[in-house]
Amino acid sequence: METDPLLRTREVSDLLGVPENTLRWWRYIGKGPDWFRLGPRRVVYRRSKVMAWLAAQEAAGAKHTAA
């Protein structure tokens, strides 16, 4: 059975090419990929959710440039 890896903020930052502080800000304002807390402090992202969010951003950008 294949698992959906959990990514830390640094890993998502590297994957998306945005600073970690941008991800923290997005969490604060309710934007960006879905995340959850694992314990009281550890913030994690499911890789599939990050990739789905990225695909949605790409689709929204394609609509915007096609108009």
Order of alpha helices (4+ residues) and beta strands (2+ residues): beta-alpha-alpha-beta-beta-alpha
